[in-house]
Amino acid sequence: MAVSTPMDAEQAWKDLQRIRVPQERVYDEFERSVSGGRGMTYGTAALMWVFLAVVGMDLPQWGVGLLVAAYVGLLSVLIVMSSRRSRMQLHHTRCPGRMWAAFGAEAVLVSGTIVLSDHLTEPLEPIYAGLIQATAAVAVYLLSLGPANRWAADSVRSGGEPAADEEAGR
């Protein structure tokens, strides 16, 4: 089928860029908002470190319950503060798959680090063991958070489709 009107390639390219550039900015903003910013990341990491270090001190059962309640409360405050500052709201169906997978992978990595460091630090005093476990778990959290967030946000940029370079390899 032939095009009946002449088409200017340069004008078509400009039109495509006019549409594409704002879309790319939306994706860039989404990637920034996924991470919650440095304050949220380091606040969560610091809160996690304090929680794990104190739990490692062999508290009584009521102390652990009180600590868990305080941890969940403070974490909820951080989440609410971060969500109020977020300028970007996407429809919930745009980001469930990879985001839940990234969240689950982070949970498995951090939990595995805690369990492994618990076994490795058994002969140490509880205070030192708790500090080592907290430091190792937070280090794993911070090192894996960036790649996990980029991977999760990439699904929104690609619209759930396989990336172009993945298709080219097929």
Disulfide bonds with the S-S distance in Angstrom:
none
